[in-house]
């Protein structure tokens, strides 16, 4: 992204391991999970394991997602009372249209129910980003335009997603992609919501999480393709992001990935990191919360913010990567900027 830079100011999370950002990230740090056997069975009549968000009431489906999203928004705004929700565009990230078991009336239904939860209409520059796992990455590009070109004070990136419903679980079981009897390299269905408050960089602040660069690329050797897997799409996205950020691969000391447990994703990840010469620790949120789709990007930024605030972030330049089933691959290079007075 070109200057002036944009920053992620704060975040909110609702996950299966914590209904607040601090508790969720504490569980992620300790690699804890809250996996449960839910009321579905696999093809061998064994219970399916999932990572649902446990709430008291608040419905199911779109109604539940709207409640979770509203909670994440309030968490992201609580430390910034000067940011008025009414004048802040909201980019709503949801499941991609081709997703197996995608909730009926997801786009308009979630939009309208979220307005009810928030008690007001969304800003006219708000929009839906229906790209699944890469939605937050695309939303950051849109947010940059809204902040720089249209001079908005702030933008909210909000994601809400679920894989814990009958149609989704049945569909992915039939595709042999869920962790189930006889399928060791599958994912655990999860659900979550997240929100990011994004603003322009302000050098007077003591610390900021700056989005240095973002790049996209298309992977032709997708899961269902007969082409050999080389991780070319993800490698290209990472290389482009490094070039835009003017950062050497050896300066990347941490990588956050949305890899969800499927062998395909880990093979691609290993190939891409090897080809781009990145050798850094890897943080995988799916270990704790399962596959959470479009919320993965929000969780990555929230985890970084919490790690810095709790003094266990040992890296500065960080690589955040994501990819969806259509072949889109994204890479972000982010870092914390500190004022000298803060460090002293």
Secondary structure in CASP SS format (residue, H / E / C, confidence):
PFRMAT SS
TARGET T0000
AUTHOR 0000-0000-0000
METHOD secondary structure of the structure
MODEL  1
X C 1.00
X C 1.00
X C 1.00
X C 1.00
X C 1.00
X E 1.00
X E 1.00
X E 1.00
X E 1.00
X E 1.00
X E 1.00
X E 1.00
X E 1.00
X E 1.00
X E 1.00
X C 1.00
X C 1.00
X E 1.00
X C 1.00
X C 1.00
X H 1.00
X H 1.00
X H 1.00
X H 1.00
X H 1.00
X H 1.00
X H 1.00
X H 1.00
X H 1.00
X C 1.00
X C 1.00
X C 1.00
X C 1.00
X C 1.00
X C 1.00
X E 1.00
X E 1.00
X E 1.00
X E 1.00
X E 1.00
X E 1.00
X C 1.00
X C 1.00
X C 1.00
X C 1.00
X C 1.00
X E 1.00
X E 1.00
X E 1.00
X E 1.00
X E 1.00
X C 1.00
X C 1.00
X C 1.00
X C 1.00
X C 1.00
X C 1.00
X C 1.00
X C 1.00
X C 1.00
X H 1.00
X H 1.00
X H 1.00
X H 1.00
X H 1.00
X H 1.00
X H 1.00
X H 1.00
X H 1.00
X H 1.00
X H 1.00
X H 1.00
X H 1.00
X H 1.00
X H 1.00
X H 1.00
X H 1.00
X C 1.00
X C 1.00
X C 1.00
X C 1.00
X C 1.00
X C 1.00
X C 1.00
X H 1.00
X H 1.00
X H 1.00
X C 1.00
X E 1.00
X E 1.00
X E 1.00
X E 1.00
X E 1.00
X E 1.00
X C 1.00
X C 1.00
X C 1.00
X C 1.00
X C 1.00
X C 1.00
X C 1.00
X C 1.00
X C 1.00
X C 1.00
X C 1.00
X H 1.00
X H 1.00
X H 1.00
X H 1.00
X H 1.00
X H 1.00
X H 1.00
X H 1.00
X H 1.00
X H 1.00
X H 1.00
X H 1.00
X H 1.00
X C 1.00
X C 1.00
X C 1.00
X C 1.00
X C 1.00
X C 1.00
X C 1.00
X C 1.00
X E 1.00
X E 1.00
X E 1.00
X E 1.00
X C 1.00
X H 1.00
X H 1.00
X H 1.00
X H 1.00
X H 1.00
X H 1.00
X H 1.00
X H 1.00
X H 1.00
X H 1.00
X H 1.00
X H 1.00
X H 1.00
X H 1.00
X H 1.00
X H 1.00
X H 1.00
X C 1.00
X C 1.00
X C 1.00
X C 1.00
X C 1.00
X C 1.00
X E 1.00
X E 1.00
X E 1.00
X E 1.00
X E 1.00
X E 1.00
X E 1.00
X E 1.00
X C 1.00
X C 1.00
X C 1.00
X H 1.00
X H 1.00
X H 1.00
X H 1.00
X H 1.00
X H 1.00
X H 1.00
X H 1.00
X H 1.00
X C 1.00
X C 1.00
X C 1.00
X E 1.00
X C 1.00
X E 1.00
X C 1.00
X C 1.00
X E 1.00
X C 1.00
X C 1.00
X C 1.00
X E 1.00
X C 1.00
X E 1.00
X E 1.00
X E 1.00
X E 1.00
X E 1.00
X E 1.00
X E 1.00
X E 1.00
X E 1.00
X E 1.00
X E 1.00
X E 1.00
X C 1.00
X C 1.00
X C 1.00
X C 1.00
X C 1.00
X C 1.00
X E 1.00
X E 1.00
X E 1.00
X E 1.00
X E 1.00
X E 1.00
X E 1.00
X E 1.00
X E 1.00
X E 1.00
X E 1.00
X E 1.00
X C 1.00
X C 1.00
X C 1.00
X C 1.00
X C 1.00
X C 1.00
X C 1.00
X C 1.00
X C 1.00
X C 1.00
X C 1.00
X C 1.00
X C 1.00
X H 1.00
X H 1.00
X H 1.00
X H 1.00
X H 1.00
X H 1.00
X H 1.00
X H 1.00
X H 1.00
X H 1.00
X H 1.00
X H 1.00
X H 1.00
X H 1.00
X C 1.00
X C 1.00
X C 1.00
X H 1.00
X H 1.00
X H 1.00
X C 1.00
X C 1.00
X E 1.00
X E 1.00
X E 1.00
X E 1.00
X C 1.00
X C 1.00
X C 1.00
X C 1.00
X C 1.00
X H 1.00
X H 1.00
X H 1.00
X H 1.00
X H 1.00
X H 1.00
X H 1.00
X H 1.00
X H 1.00
X H 1.00
X H 1.00
X H 1.00
X H 1.00
X C 1.00
X C 1.00
X C 1.00
X C 1.00
X C 1.00
X E 1.00
X E 1.00
X E 1.00
X E 1.00
X C 1.00
X H 1.00
X H 1.00
X H 1.00
X H 1.00
X C 1.00
X E 1.00
X C 1.00
X H 1.00
X H 1.00
X H 1.00
X H 1.00
X H 1.00
X H 1.00
X H 1.00
X H 1.00
X H 1.00
X H 1.00
X H 1.00
X H 1.00
X H 1.00
X H 1.00
X H 1.00
X H 1.00
X H 1.00
X C 1.00
X C 1.00
X C 1.00
X C 1.00
X C 1.00
X C 1.00
X C 1.00
X C 1.00
X E 1.00
X E 1.00
X E 1.00
X E 1.00
X E 1.00
X E 1.00
X C 1.00
X C 1.00
X C 1.00
X C 1.00
X E 1.00
X E 1.00
X E 1.00
X E 1.00
X E 1.00
X E 1.00
X E 1.00
X E 1.00
X E 1.00
X E 1.00
X E 1.00
X C 1.00
X H 1.00
X H 1.00
X H 1.00
X H 1.00
X C 1.00
END
